[in-house]
């Protein structure tokens, strides 16, 4: 993820936003009356001519009206988002977060390597790393510094704070429409909504069916906050990962099947036969900026991710990239349970005998569907054992001055 710019499609105001603004305007003009207690939450249109015959406004506060007006006031269109972290825009944070996650996570595995902590979970020995890799850690670090400079160069660009739709307002309108359709849906089954509401008026579910407008407005807003704040972003994040991973699978596989691309581009990454944490981003710039960058951009566009959500997406992608190359396999891994991938899955792809398998970055589903999945653990253990014996034998024969 280092050097990959945050290419996130700008959120577009939902078509319904304008109608919400019109609704708020009409509300302020007094074209909708207050809702009577114990009635379904429906707006009642009152002719403007009748408005003049109504008595003067009561100076006493009306909880129902205040609740409804407070809810309608959020239907005023777009707003400027508050930065997730004070002092830095969400756009710049989406560039910095994956870099910070990459190096902090890498530092943890470097500490494990230097101290020998958790050494029993390592996939390869130090002798294998020394003898089989075709690039030194120093050279790898130099390449990463170049990519880091390219990526952070975007920080010098001016960040224009763009207005974004009020998602709670949008989802409140959708929830309100859904609740308003309940009577019609029940009528299709022969259920009289009015009779049902009367029957349940003395029970707990009455707030859902027959309470006053203030309660209904509060319920609509609470439901919208849960949807806009948790359910929808979680679904968008999963969708972005699925779409991005499919794109990366296709482009990654192309980098192996096309001889020219592999020789001049992707082979750089495969100079690491024994990958380690911060070596996961040792790529050709084309791989980092085009393959990864384009894939995540398509994923963000397809799932309509906001800039703020892209911060989480890129941070997780950076974490996953480091752990996939860390060389440690722990006995319990929740990511393996959910995605079917872990460091062992990707390590197979880095071996000469698994080079044309396990192309997926986040999920194993594409490899399983496309026939490129290599998951025979017995065979994998045997092949790794052969590599380890050969590497240790070579290290024993090689003069110390050349190591």
C-alpha positions as CSV (number, residue, x, y, z in Angstrom):
1,X,0.0,0.0,0.0
2,X,3.0,2.4,0.3
3,X,3.0,4.8,-2.6
4,X,-0.6,4.1,-3.5
5,X,-2.6,7.4,-3.7
6,X,-6.0,7.4,-2.2
7,X,-8.1,7.5,-5.4
8,X,-11.6,7.7,-3.9
9,X,-14.6,8.8,-5.9
10,X,-16.3,11.8,-4.4
11,X,-19.6,11.2,-2.7
12,X,-22.5,12.5,-4.7
13,X,-25.5,14.0,-3.1
14,X,-28.4,11.5,-3.2
15,X,-31.2,12.5,-5.6
16,X,-33.5,12.6,-2.7
17,X,-31.5,15.3,-0.9
18,X,-33.1,18.1,-3.0
19,X,-36.5,16.8,-2.1
20,X,-35.6,16.8,1.6
21,X,-34.5,20.4,1.3
22,X,-37.8,21.3,-0.4
23,X,-39.6,19.5,2.4
24,X,-37.7,21.5,5.0
25,X,-38.6,24.8,3.1
26,X,-42.2,23.9,3.0
27,X,-42.1,23.0,6.6
28,X,-40.8,26.4,7.5
29,X,-43.4,28.1,5.3
30,X,-46.1,26.3,7.4
31,X,-47.4,24.2,4.5
32,X,-47.5,21.1,6.7
33,X,-49.6,20.9,9.8
34,X,-48.6,19.3,13.1
35,X,-49.3,15.7,13.4
36,X,-52.0,14.7,15.8
37,X,-51.1,12.3,18.6
38,X,-51.8,8.6,18.2
39,X,-51.8,8.9,14.4
40,X,-49.5,7.2,11.9
41,X,-46.5,9.4,11.0
42,X,-47.8,10.9,7.7
43,X,-47.5,14.5,6.6
44,X,-50.8,16.2,6.0
45,X,-51.0,18.8,3.3
46,X,-52.9,21.9,4.3
47,X,-54.0,24.6,1.8
48,X,-52.1,27.8,2.4
49,X,-55.5,29.7,2.4
50,X,-56.6,27.7,5.5
51,X,-53.4,28.7,7.3
52,X,-54.6,32.3,7.8
53,X,-57.7,31.0,9.7
54,X,-55.5,29.2,12.3
55,X,-55.1,30.8,15.7
56,X,-51.9,32.5,16.7
57,X,-48.9,30.4,17.6
58,X,-48.8,29.1,21.1
59,X,-45.9,30.4,23.0
60,X,-45.7,27.2,25.0
61,X,-43.2,24.7,23.7
62,X,-44.6,21.8,21.8
63,X,-42.5,18.7,22.2
64,X,-44.0,17.0,19.1
65,X,-43.4,20.1,16.9
66,X,-39.9,20.7,18.2
67,X,-38.9,17.1,17.6
68,X,-40.4,17.1,14.1
69,X,-38.7,20.5,13.3
70,X,-35.4,19.4,14.7
71,X,-35.6,16.3,12.4
72,X,-36.6,18.4,9.4
73,X,-33.8,20.9,10.0
74,X,-31.2,18.2,9.1
75,X,-32.8,18.0,5.6
76,X,-30.9,21.2,4.6
77,X,-28.6,19.5,2.1
78,X,-24.9,19.1,2.2
79,X,-22.4,20.0,4.9
80,X,-18.7,20.3,5.4
81,X,-17.3,17.2,7.2
82,X,-15.4,17.6,10.4
83,X,-11.9,16.0,10.0
84,X,-11.5,12.6,11.7
85,X,-8.2,13.8,13.3
86,X,-7.9,17.4,14.3
87,X,-5.3,19.3,12.2
88,X,-5.2,17.0,9.2
89,X,-7.8,16.5,6.5
90,X,-9.3,13.1,5.9
91,X,-7.7,13.0,2.4
92,X,-4.2,13.4,3.8
93,X,-5.0,11.0,6.6
94,X,-6.0,8.4,4.0
95,X,-2.4,8.8,2.6
96,X,-0.6,8.8,6.0
97,X,-2.6,6.0,7.7
98,X,-1.4,3.1,5.6
99,X,2.2,4.3,5.9
100,X,2.0,4.5,9.7
101,X,0.3,1.1,9.9
102,X,2.8,-0.5,7.6
103,X,5.9,0.6,9.6
104,X,4.4,0.1,13.1
105,X,3.2,-3.4,12.2
106,X,6.5,-4.2,10.5
107,X,8.4,-2.9,13.6
108,X,6.6,-5.5,15.7
109,X,7.7,-8.4,13.5
110,X,11.2,-7.0,13.3
111,X,11.3,-7.0,17.1
112,X,10.1,-10.7,17.1
113,X,12.9,-11.6,14.7
114,X,15.6,-9.8,16.7
115,X,14.6,-11.2,20.1
116,X,13.5,-14.6,18.9
117,X,10.1,-14.1,20.5
118,X,7.4,-16.3,18.8
119,X,10.2,-17.9,16.8
120,X,8.4,-21.3,16.9
121,X,5.7,-19.8,14.6
122,X,8.1,-18.8,11.8
123,X,7.6,-20.4,8.4
124,X,11.3,-20.2,7.4
125,X,14.7,-20.2,9.0
126,X,17.2,-17.4,8.9
127,X,19.4,-19.6,6.6
128,X,16.6,-19.8,4.1
129,X,16.1,-16.0,4.1
130,X,19.9,-15.5,3.6
131,X,20.4,-18.1,0.9
132,X,17.2,-18.0,-1.1
133,X,16.3,-14.3,-1.4
134,X,17.7,-12.4,-4.4
135,X,17.6,-8.9,-2.8
136,X,19.2,-7.7,0.5
137,X,17.1,-6.0,3.1
138,X,19.2,-2.8,2.6
139,X,18.4,-2.7,-1.1
140,X,14.7,-3.5,-0.3
141,X,14.6,-0.6,2.2
142,X,16.1,1.8,-0.4
143,X,13.4,0.9,-2.9
144,X,10.7,1.4,-0.3
145,X,12.0,4.9,0.5
146,X,11.6,5.8,-3.2
147,X,8.0,4.6,-3.2
148,X,7.4,6.3,0.1
149,X,8.5,9.6,-1.4
150,X,6.3,9.2,-4.4
151,X,3.3,8.4,-2.3
152,X,3.8,11.2,0.3
153,X,4.4,13.7,-2.6
154,X,0.7,13.9,-2.9
155,X,0.6,15.6,0.5
156,X,2.0,18.8,-1.0
157,X,-1.1,19.2,-3.1
158,X,-3.8,21.5,-1.9
159,X,-6.6,19.7,-0.1
160,X,-10.0,21.3,-0.9
161,X,-12.7,20.5,1.7
162,X,-15.6,19.3,-0.3
163,X,-19.2,19.2,0.9
164,X,-20.7,15.8,1.5
165,X,-24.3,14.8,1.9
166,X,-25.7,14.4,5.4
167,X,-26.1,10.6,5.4
168,X,-28.2,10.5,8.5
169,X,-30.7,12.9,6.8
170,X,-30.8,10.8,3.7
171,X,-31.3,7.6,5.6
172,X,-33.9,9.2,7.9
173,X,-36.0,10.0,4.8
174,X,-35.6,6.4,3.6
175,X,-36.6,5.0,6.9
176,X,-39.6,7.3,7.0
177,X,-40.7,6.1,3.6
178,X,-40.2,2.5,4.7
179,X,-42.3,3.0,7.8
180,X,-45.0,4.8,5.8
181,X,-45.3,1.9,3.5
182,X,-46.0,-0.6,6.3
183,X,-49.8,-0.1,6.2
184,X,-49.9,-0.8,2.5
185,X,-47.7,-3.9,2.8
186,X,-49.9,-5.2,5.6
187,X,-53.0,-4.6,3.6
188,X,-51.7,-6.9,0.9
189,X,-52.0,-9.7,3.5
190,X,-55.5,-8.6,4.5
191,X,-54.4,-7.0,7.8
192,X,-56.1,-3.8,8.8
193,X,-53.3,-1.5,10.0
194,X,-55.6,0.8,12.0
195,X,-57.3,-2.0,13.9
196,X,-53.9,-3.6,14.6
197,X,-52.5,-0.3,15.9
198,X,-55.6,0.1,18.2
199,X,-55.2,-3.5,19.5
200,X,-51.5,-2.9,20.3
201,X,-52.0,0.6,21.7
202,X,-51.6,-0.8,25.3
203,X,-48.5,-2.9,24.5
204,X,-44.8,-2.2,24.0
205,X,-44.9,-2.4,20.2
206,X,-47.3,0.6,20.1
207,X,-44.4,3.0,19.6
208,X,-43.8,1.3,16.3
209,X,-47.4,1.5,15.2
210,X,-49.6,4.0,17.0
211,X,-47.6,6.5,19.2
212,X,-47.3,10.2,18.4
213,X,-45.2,11.9,15.8
214,X,-42.4,12.8,18.3
215,X,-41.8,9.2,19.2
216,X,-42.0,8.1,15.6
217,X,-39.5,10.8,14.6
218,X,-37.1,9.8,17.3
219,X,-37.4,6.2,16.1
220,X,-36.7,7.1,12.5
221,X,-33.7,9.2,13.5
222,X,-32.2,6.4,15.7
223,X,-32.7,3.8,13.0
224,X,-31.1,6.1,10.4
225,X,-28.1,6.7,12.7
226,X,-27.5,3.0,13.1
227,X,-27.8,2.4,9.3
228,X,-25.7,5.4,8.3
229,X,-23.1,5.1,11.0
230,X,-22.5,1.3,11.1
231,X,-24.5,-1.0,8.8
232,X,-24.0,0.9,5.5
233,X,-20.3,1.7,6.1
234,X,-19.6,-1.9,7.0
235,X,-21.3,-3.2,3.9
236,X,-19.4,-0.6,1.8
237,X,-16.1,-1.7,3.3
238,X,-16.8,-5.4,2.6
239,X,-17.9,-4.5,-1.0
240,X,-14.8,-2.4,-1.6
241,X,-12.6,-5.3,-0.4
242,X,-14.4,-7.8,-2.6
243,X,-14.3,-5.7,-5.7
244,X,-10.7,-4.6,-5.1
245,X,-9.5,-8.1,-4.5
246,X,-11.2,-9.4,-7.7
247,X,-9.4,-6.6,-9.7
248,X,-6.1,-7.4,-8.0
249,X,-6.5,-11.1,-8.6
250,X,-7.0,-10.5,-12.4
251,X,-4.1,-8.0,-12.7
252,X,-1.9,-10.1,-10.4
253,X,-2.5,-13.2,-12.5
254,X,-1.9,-11.2,-15.7
255,X,1.5,-10.2,-14.3
256,X,2.4,-13.9,-14.1
257,X,0.8,-15.2,-17.3
258,X,2.2,-12.4,-19.5
259,X,5.9,-13.1,-19.8
260,X,6.9,-9.5,-20.7
261,X,5.0,-8.1,-17.6
262,X,6.5,-10.7,-15.3
263,X,10.1,-10.2,-16.6
264,X,10.0,-6.4,-16.6
265,X,7.6,-5.6,-13.8
266,X,6.3,-8.2,-11.4
267,X,9.4,-10.4,-11.1
268,X,10.9,-7.6,-8.8
269,X,8.5,-8.6,-6.0
270,X,9.3,-12.3,-6.5
271,X,13.0,-11.7,-5.8
272,X,11.8,-12.4,-2.2
273,X,11.4,-16.2,-1.9
274,X,11.3,-15.9,1.8
275,X,9.2,-12.7,2.4
276,X,9.4,-10.6,5.6
277,X,7.1,-8.0,7.0
278,X,8.3,-4.7,5.4
279,X,9.4,-6.6,2.2
280,X,5.7,-6.9,1.3
281,X,5.8,-3.5,-0.4
282,X,9.0,-4.2,-2.3
283,X,7.3,-3.8,-5.7
284,X,7.9,-2.3,-9.1
285,X,6.2,1.2,-9.1
286,X,3.8,-0.1,-11.8
287,X,2.6,-2.8,-9.3
288,X,2.2,-0.3,-6.5
289,X,0.7,2.6,-8.3
290,X,-1.3,0.9,-11.0
291,X,-2.2,-2.7,-10.0
292,X,-2.9,-1.9,-6.3
293,X,-3.9,1.8,-6.8
294,X,-6.3,1.1,-9.7
295,X,-7.8,-1.9,-7.9
296,X,-8.6,0.0,-4.7
297,X,-9.8,3.0,-6.7
298,X,-12.3,0.7,-8.5
299,X,-13.3,-0.8,-5.2
300,X,-14.0,2.5,-3.6
301,X,-15.9,3.8,-6.6
302,X,-18.1,0.6,-6.9
303,X,-18.9,0.7,-3.2
304,X,-19.3,4.6,-3.0
305,X,-16.8,4.8,-0.2
306,X,-16.3,8.2,1.4
307,X,-12.8,9.6,2.0
308,X,-13.2,8.8,5.7
309,X,-14.1,5.2,5.0
310,X,-11.1,4.9,2.6
311,X,-8.8,5.7,5.6
312,X,-10.0,2.5,7.3
313,X,-9.8,0.6,4.0
314,X,-6.2,1.6,3.2
315,X,-5.1,1.1,6.8
316,X,-6.5,-2.5,6.8
317,X,-5.0,-3.2,3.4
318,X,-1.6,-2.1,4.6
319,X,-1.9,-4.2,7.7
320,X,-2.9,-7.2,5.6
321,X,0.0,-6.7,3.2
322,X,2.5,-6.7,6.1
323,X,1.0,-9.8,7.9
324,X,0.8,-11.7,4.6
325,X,4.6,-11.3,4.2
326,X,5.6,-11.5,7.8
327,X,6.6,-15.1,7.7
328,X,4.8,-16.0,11.0
329,X,1.8,-18.3,11.2
330,X,0.0,-18.2,14.5
331,X,-2.4,-20.9,15.7
332,X,-5.4,-18.7,15.8
333,X,-6.0,-16.1,13.1
334,X,-9.5,-14.5,12.8
335,X,-8.6,-13.2,9.3
336,X,-8.0,-16.8,8.1
337,X,-11.4,-17.7,9.5
338,X,-13.2,-14.9,7.6
339,X,-11.2,-14.6,4.4
340,X,-9.5,-18.0,3.9
341,X,-6.1,-16.3,3.6
342,X,-3.1,-16.0,6.0
343,X,0.7,-15.7,5.7
344,X,1.0,-19.4,4.8
345,X,-1.5,-18.9,1.9
346,X,0.6,-16.1,0.4
347,X,3.9,-17.6,1.2
348,X,3.0,-20.5,-1.1
349,X,2.7,-18.0,-3.9
350,X,6.3,-16.8,-3.3
351,X,7.8,-20.3,-3.7
352,X,9.0,-21.6,-7.0
353,X,6.6,-24.5,-6.8
354,X,3.6,-22.2,-6.0
355,X,4.3,-19.3,-8.3
356,X,1.2,-19.8,-10.4
357,X,-1.2,-20.3,-7.5
358,X,-2.8,-18.3,-4.6
359,X,-3.0,-14.9,-6.4
360,X,-5.7,-13.5,-4.1
361,X,-4.7,-10.7,-1.7
362,X,-7.7,-10.5,0.7
363,X,-9.8,-13.6,-0.1
364,X,-9.2,-17.1,-1.3
365,X,-12.5,-17.3,-3.1
366,X,-11.2,-16.2,-6.5
367,X,-8.4,-18.8,-6.5
368,X,-10.9,-21.5,-5.5
369,X,-13.3,-20.5,-8.3
370,X,-10.6,-20.0,-11.0
371,X,-8.7,-23.3,-10.2
372,X,-5.5,-21.6,-8.9
373,X,-5.9,-22.5,-5.2
374,X,-3.1,-24.5,-3.6
375,X,-4.1,-25.7,-0.1
376,X,-2.8,-29.2,0.3
377,X,-1.1,-28.7,3.7
378,X,0.7,-32.1,3.7
379,X,2.3,-31.4,0.3
380,X,3.1,-27.8,1.3
381,X,4.9,-28.9,4.5
382,X,6.9,-31.5,2.5
383,X,8.0,-28.9,-0.1
384,X,9.0,-26.4,2.6
385,X,11.0,-29.0,4.3
386,X,13.0,-29.7,1.1
387,X,13.6,-26.0,0.7
388,X,14.8,-25.7,4.3
389,X,17.2,-28.6,4.0
390,X,18.6,-27.3,0.7
391,X,19.1,-23.8,2.0
392,X,20.8,-25.0,5.2
393,X,23.1,-27.2,3.2
394,X,24.1,-24.3,0.9
395,X,24.7,-22.1,3.9
396,X,27.0,-24.8,5.4
397,X,29.1,-25.0,2.2
398,X,29.2,-21.3,1.5
399,X,32.3,-19.5,2.9
400,X,31.5,-17.1,5.8
401,X,33.1,-14.2,3.9
402,X,30.4,-14.5,1.2
403,X,27.4,-14.6,3.6
